[in-house]
Amino acid sequence: MDDEIESILYMCREVMVYRVPPRTSNAGYRAEQWGDLSQYLWKGRMRIIETKICVIKLEDSTTGDVFAQSPYDISGAAVEPVLDSSRYFVLRVEDAESGKKAYIGIGFAERSDAFDFNVALQDYTKRQKALLNPPEASDQPSPSPHLPPGPKQDFSLKAGETLGSISIPGGSSKRSAKTTTDLLGPTKASGSSSGILPLLPPPPTAPKRR
């Protein structure tokens, strides 16, 4: 009994298959070189299935018989987009029994289907790379050098506390009062006139005329 969990990453109900001529240069494939695109070799559904590996399967829409399949890995070498269209790709298929490989062209009727096909492969590749390269402890953000070492202190106000009721370490109320006095000068209540200019008496009033 097969206990493998099978996940369907993508499904398209209508995909066309084309014969691909040999590549003439390293520039890439062009769908226009495949001839009349309305004359396809085969049409059916596509599914991307993930078990222990990821496989792109082309299947008969009615019976589910596999027409061709392409094992896919994070190298992305099994799928190559063409240069002149976003709806056509070259797929490297592989015979499950003999291991022989061949290249075929595939086409989607709608651009949205081709877009979703691309996204499904990109998501799978991203997940697999994350599994193969988990973040290390050195990749974690280091604490700021501007923060003091040691455990974090809680400076939040407790219930019923106000700013005036909190004593600041290293300071005193006498020092604070002295600082205030030094800045503003002695107050009248202190009874000292040191540091304050004496007030001049008012000018004498002029004698009244009789």
C-alpha positions as CSV (number, residue, x, y, z in Angstrom):
1,M,0.0,0.0,0.0
2,D,1.4,3.4,-1.0
3,D,1.3,5.7,2.1
4,E,2.8,8.7,0.3
5,I,0.8,11.9,0.6
6,E,0.0,13.4,-2.8
7,S,-0.5,17.1,-3.1
8,I,-1.8,18.7,-6.3
9,L,0.0,22.0,-6.7
10,Y,-1.6,23.0,-10.0
11,M,-4.2,21.7,-12.6
12,C,-5.2,22.9,-16.0
13,R,-7.9,21.2,-18.0
14,E,-6.6,22.1,-21.4
15,V,-3.0,21.9,-22.5
16,M,-1.7,21.4,-26.1
17,V,1.4,19.4,-27.0
18,Y,3.7,20.2,-30.0
19,R,6.6,18.7,-31.7
20,V,9.7,20.8,-31.1
21,P,12.4,21.1,-33.8
22,P,16.1,20.7,-32.7
23,R,17.5,23.8,-31.2
24,T,19.7,25.7,-33.7
25,S,21.3,28.1,-31.2
26,N,21.7,28.8,-27.5
27,A,19.4,31.8,-27.7
28,G,16.4,29.7,-26.8
29,Y,13.2,28.3,-28.3
30,R,10.5,30.2,-30.3
31,A,6.9,29.0,-30.7
32,E,6.7,30.4,-34.1
33,Q,9.1,27.8,-35.3
34,W,6.8,25.0,-34.3
35,G,4.6,25.5,-37.4
36,D,0.8,25.9,-37.3
37,L,0.0,26.1,-33.6
38,S,-3.6,25.1,-34.2
39,Q,-2.3,21.7,-35.4
40,Y,-1.2,20.2,-32.0
41,L,-0.1,16.6,-31.4
42,W,-2.2,16.0,-28.3
43,K,-4.5,17.9,-26.0
44,G,-5.4,17.0,-22.4
45,R,-5.0,18.1,-18.8
46,M,-1.9,19.0,-16.8
47,R,-1.3,18.4,-13.2
48,I,1.7,19.2,-11.0
49,I,1.8,16.6,-8.3
50,E,4.1,16.6,-5.2
51,T,4.9,13.5,-3.2
52,K,8.5,12.9,-2.2
53,I,9.3,14.5,-5.6
54,C,7.5,16.9,-7.9
55,V,6.2,15.7,-11.2
56,I,4.4,17.5,-14.1
57,K,2.0,15.1,-15.6
58,L,0.1,15.3,-18.9
59,E,-3.0,13.1,-18.7
60,D,-6.0,12.2,-20.7
61,S,-8.9,14.4,-19.5
62,T,-11.3,11.4,-19.5
63,T,-9.4,8.3,-18.5
64,G,-6.5,9.9,-16.6
65,D,-4.0,7.9,-18.5
66,V,-0.6,9.5,-18.5
67,F,0.6,10.8,-21.9
68,A,3.9,12.1,-20.6
69,Q,5.5,13.2,-17.4
70,S,8.4,15.5,-16.4
71,P,10.2,15.2,-13.0
72,Y,10.8,18.8,-11.7
73,D,13.5,19.9,-9.3
74,I,14.6,23.3,-8.0
75,S,17.1,23.7,-10.9
76,G,14.2,24.4,-13.2
77,A,15.9,22.7,-16.1
78,A,12.8,20.7,-16.9
79,V,10.8,23.7,-18.0
80,E,12.0,26.5,-20.4
81,P,9.8,29.4,-21.5
82,V,9.9,30.3,-25.2
83,L,11.2,33.7,-26.3
84,D,8.3,34.9,-28.3
85,S,5.2,34.1,-26.1
86,S,4.1,33.8,-22.5
87,R,1.8,30.9,-23.2
88,Y,4.2,28.4,-24.6
89,F,7.0,26.3,-22.9
90,V,9.4,23.5,-23.7
91,L,9.0,20.6,-21.4
92,R,11.7,17.9,-20.8
93,V,9.7,14.6,-20.4
94,E,11.1,11.4,-19.1
95,D,10.0,7.8,-19.5
96,A,9.5,6.3,-16.1
97,E,10.7,2.8,-17.1
98,S,13.6,3.4,-19.5
99,G,14.7,6.8,-18.3
100,K,14.9,8.2,-21.8
101,K,14.3,11.9,-22.1
102,A,12.8,14.0,-24.9
103,Y,11.7,17.6,-25.4
104,I,8.1,18.6,-26.3
105,G,6.4,21.9,-26.6
106,I,3.3,22.7,-24.5
107,G,0.9,25.6,-24.9
108,F,-1.9,27.1,-22.8
109,A,-5.1,28.5,-24.2
110,E,-5.2,31.3,-21.7
111,R,-2.4,33.5,-20.4
112,S,-3.8,33.2,-16.9
113,D,-3.3,29.5,-17.0
114,A,0.3,29.9,-18.1
115,F,0.8,32.5,-15.3
116,D,-0.6,30.1,-12.6
117,F,1.7,27.3,-14.0
118,N,4.7,29.5,-13.5
119,V,3.7,30.6,-10.0
120,A,3.1,27.0,-8.9
121,L,6.6,26.1,-10.0
122,Q,8.1,29.1,-8.3
123,D,6.4,28.5,-5.0
124,Y,7.5,24.9,-5.0
125,T,11.1,25.9,-5.7
126,K,11.0,28.6,-3.0
127,R,9.7,26.1,-0.4
128,Q,12.3,23.4,-1.3
129,K,15.2,25.9,-1.1
130,A,14.0,27.0,2.3
131,L,14.0,23.4,3.5
132,L,17.5,22.8,2.2
133,N,18.9,26.0,3.6
134,P,17.2,26.7,7.0
135,P,18.2,30.0,8.6
136,E,21.2,29.7,11.0
137,A,21.7,31.4,14.3
138,S,24.2,33.7,12.8
139,D,21.5,34.9,10.4
140,Q,19.4,36.2,13.3
141,P,19.5,40.0,13.9
142,S,22.1,41.0,16.6
143,P,21.1,43.2,19.4
144,S,21.8,46.9,19.0
145,P,25.2,48.0,20.4
146,H,23.5,51.1,21.8
147,L,21.5,49.1,24.3
148,P,23.1,48.1,27.7
149,P,23.9,44.4,28.2
150,G,21.9,42.2,30.5
151,P,18.2,41.5,30.9
152,K,15.7,44.1,29.8
153,Q,14.2,46.3,32.5
154,D,10.6,47.2,32.7
155,F,10.3,51.0,33.1
156,S,6.5,51.1,32.6
157,L,4.4,52.7,35.3
158,K,2.7,50.4,37.8
159,A,-0.9,50.8,38.9
160,G,-1.3,53.9,41.0
161,E,2.2,55.3,40.2
162,T,2.9,58.7,38.8
163,L,6.0,60.3,37.5
164,G,6.4,62.4,40.6
165,S,6.4,59.3,42.9
166,I,9.3,57.6,41.1
167,S,12.9,58.2,42.4
168,I,15.6,58.3,39.8
169,P,18.7,56.2,40.7
170,G,21.7,58.3,41.4
171,G,19.7,61.5,42.1
172,S,18.1,63.2,45.1
173,S,15.4,65.6,45.8
174,K,17.8,68.0,47.6
175,R,20.1,68.1,44.5
176,S,17.1,68.7,42.3
177,A,15.9,71.6,44.5
178,K,19.4,73.0,44.6
179,T,19.7,72.9,40.9
180,T,16.4,74.7,40.6
181,T,17.5,77.4,43.1
182,D,20.8,77.9,41.2
183,L,19.0,78.5,38.0
184,L,16.3,80.8,39.3
185,G,18.1,82.4,42.2
186,P,17.0,82.6,45.9
187,T,13.4,83.1,46.4
188,K,11.9,85.8,48.6
189,A,10.8,83.2,51.2
190,S,14.5,82.3,51.9
191,G,15.1,85.7,53.4
192,S,18.5,86.1,51.7
193,S,19.4,88.8,49.2
194,S,22.7,87.2,48.1
195,G,23.1,87.3,44.4
196,I,20.2,89.8,43.9
197,L,20.6,93.5,43.2
198,P,19.0,95.7,45.9
199,L,15.9,97.6,45.0
200,L,16.4,101.3,44.7
201,P,14.1,103.6,46.8
202,P,11.5,105.5,44.9
203,P,12.3,109.0,43.9
204,P,11.3,111.8,46.3
205,T,8.1,113.5,45.6
206,A,8.2,117.1,44.5
207,P,7.2,119.7,47.1
208,K,3.6,120.8,46.8
209,R,3.1,124.4,45.8
210,R,1.1,126.6,48.1
